[in-house]
């Protein structure tokens, strides 16, 4: 796809986000399994369901533009998930490993926030009001997940990790 117009770039970014979400859908069950803190496990499980919805929203938006979901694999998400997979293979104190999982998850969230923020801005500039609202909803949900991860880290997991011998 040539990136000659903002619309081309917008579609490109939507496909990139779709690839990212599909990769995350495959990774989150592994993160649920790797986490030991029950609230963290539940948070990852809840985010899996949200992520499935995010992918479905992107499918609808792309369909509305008569564009397929096919595109290049999102290399940034692949790299972030590879880092997370390496964490899950480490041995160590369970609380410290849970803290490391939060770091990995927040890196993913921040990437998604950047991507959805850009796509939402493009939708606004292109006059795609419905797309803009849907993308803003997803952006808000990604931000809420990031905030929940921070709260969980600060209230329990990082505290427990700091007590690890």
C-alpha positions as CSV (number, residue, x, y, z in Angstrom):
1,X,0.0,0.0,0.0
2,X,1.3,3.4,-1.0
3,X,1.1,6.0,1.7
4,X,0.1,8.9,-0.6
5,X,-2.9,10.2,1.4
6,X,-3.9,10.5,5.1
7,X,-6.6,7.9,4.3
8,X,-4.0,5.4,3.1
9,X,-2.0,6.0,6.3
10,X,-5.1,5.7,8.4
11,X,-6.0,2.3,6.9
12,X,-2.3,1.2,7.3
13,X,-2.4,2.1,11.0
14,X,-5.7,0.3,11.5
15,X,-4.3,-2.8,10.0
16,X,-1.2,-2.5,12.2
17,X,-3.4,-2.2,15.3
18,X,-5.4,-5.2,14.2
19,X,-2.2,-7.2,13.8
20,X,-1.1,-6.0,17.3
21,X,-4.4,-7.0,18.9
22,X,-4.5,-10.4,17.3
23,X,-0.9,-11.1,18.6
24,X,-2.0,-9.9,22.0
25,X,-5.0,-12.3,22.0
26,X,-2.6,-15.2,21.6
27,X,-0.2,-13.9,24.3
28,X,-2.6,-12.9,27.1
29,X,-3.6,-16.5,28.1
30,X,0.1,-17.2,28.6
31,X,0.3,-14.1,30.8
32,X,-2.7,-15.3,32.8
33,X,-1.0,-18.6,33.4
34,X,2.4,-17.0,34.3
35,X,1.0,-14.6,36.8
36,X,0.8,-15.7,40.4
37,X,-1.1,-12.8,42.0
38,X,-4.8,-13.4,41.7
39,X,-5.8,-9.8,40.9
40,X,-3.1,-9.8,38.1
41,X,-4.4,-13.0,36.7
42,X,-7.9,-11.6,36.7
43,X,-6.8,-8.4,35.1
44,X,-5.0,-10.2,32.3
45,X,-8.1,-12.4,31.8
46,X,-10.4,-9.3,31.7
47,X,-8.0,-7.6,29.2
48,X,-8.1,-10.6,27.0
49,X,-11.9,-10.2,26.6
50,X,-11.5,-6.4,26.0
51,X,-8.7,-7.2,23.4
52,X,-11.1,-9.5,21.5
53,X,-13.6,-6.6,21.4
54,X,-10.9,-4.2,20.2
55,X,-10.1,-6.5,17.3
56,X,-13.7,-6.9,16.4
57,X,-14.1,-3.1,16.4
58,X,-11.1,-2.7,14.1
59,X,-12.6,-5.4,11.8
60,X,-15.8,-3.3,11.6
61,X,-14.0,-0.1,10.9
62,X,-11.9,-1.6,8.2
63,X,-14.9,-3.3,6.6
64,X,-16.6,0.1,6.5
65,X,-13.7,1.3,4.4
66,X,-13.9,-1.8,2.2
67,X,-10.5,-2.8,3.4
68,X,-9.4,-6.2,4.6
69,X,-7.7,-6.8,7.9
70,X,-4.7,-8.3,6.1
71,X,-1.5,-6.3,6.4
72,X,2.1,-6.7,7.5
73,X,2.7,-8.2,11.0
74,X,3.1,-5.5,13.6
75,X,6.7,-5.9,14.4
76,X,6.6,-3.6,17.4
77,X,4.0,-5.7,19.1
78,X,5.9,-8.9,18.2
79,X,9.0,-7.4,19.9
80,X,7.2,-6.3,23.0
81,X,5.5,-9.7,23.3
82,X,8.9,-11.5,22.8
83,X,10.3,-9.5,25.7
84,X,7.3,-10.6,27.8
85,X,7.8,-14.2,26.8
86,X,11.4,-14.0,27.9
87,X,10.2,-12.7,31.3
88,X,7.8,-15.6,31.6
89,X,10.7,-18.1,31.1
90,X,12.8,-16.5,33.9
91,X,13.1,-18.2,37.3
92,X,12.8,-16.2,40.4
93,X,10.7,-14.8,43.2
94,X,7.0,-15.0,42.2
95,X,6.3,-11.4,43.3
96,X,9.3,-10.1,41.4
97,X,8.2,-12.0,38.3
98,X,4.7,-10.6,38.6
99,X,6.2,-7.1,38.8
100,X,8.1,-7.9,35.7
101,X,4.9,-9.0,34.0
102,X,3.3,-5.7,34.8
103,X,6.3,-3.9,33.2
104,X,5.8,-6.0,30.1
105,X,2.1,-5.4,30.0
106,X,2.5,-1.6,30.5
107,X,4.9,-1.5,27.6
108,X,2.2,-3.1,25.4
109,X,-0.5,-0.7,26.7
110,X,1.6,2.3,26.0
111,X,2.3,1.1,22.4
112,X,-1.5,0.6,22.0
113,X,-2.3,4.0,23.4
114,X,0.1,5.6,21.0
115,X,-1.4,3.7,18.0
116,X,-5.0,4.3,18.9
117,X,-4.4,7.9,19.7
118,X,-2.9,8.5,16.2
119,X,-5.7,6.5,14.5
120,X,-8.3,8.5,16.4
121,X,-6.7,11.8,15.3
122,X,-6.6,10.6,11.7
123,X,-10.3,9.7,11.9
124,X,-11.1,13.1,13.2
125,X,-9.1,14.8,10.5
126,X,-10.7,12.7,7.8
127,X,-14.2,13.4,9.1
128,X,-14.8,9.8,10.1
129,X,-16.9,10.7,13.2
130,X,-18.2,7.1,13.9
131,X,-14.7,5.7,13.6
132,X,-13.4,8.4,15.8
133,X,-15.9,7.6,18.6
134,X,-15.1,3.9,18.4
135,X,-11.3,4.5,18.4
136,X,-11.7,6.9,21.4
137,X,-13.7,4.2,23.3
138,X,-10.8,1.8,22.7
139,X,-8.2,4.4,23.6
140,X,-10.1,5.1,26.9
141,X,-10.2,1.4,27.7
142,X,-6.4,1.0,27.0
143,X,-5.7,4.0,29.3
144,X,-7.9,2.4,32.0
145,X,-6.0,-0.9,31.8
146,X,-2.7,1.0,32.1
147,X,-4.0,2.8,35.2
148,X,-5.3,-0.5,36.7
149,X,-1.9,-2.0,36.2
150,X,-0.2,0.9,37.9
151,X,-2.6,0.8,40.8
152,X,-2.1,-3.0,41.2
153,X,1.7,-2.6,41.1
154,X,1.8,0.2,43.6
155,X,-0.7,-1.2,46.0
156,X,0.4,-4.8,46.1
157,X,2.8,-6.4,43.7
158,X,5.7,-4.0,43.8
159,X,5.4,-3.8,47.5
160,X,5.6,-7.6,47.7
161,X,8.5,-7.6,45.3
162,X,10.4,-5.1,47.4
163,X,10.1,-7.5,50.3
164,X,11.6,-10.4,48.3
165,X,14.8,-11.6,49.7
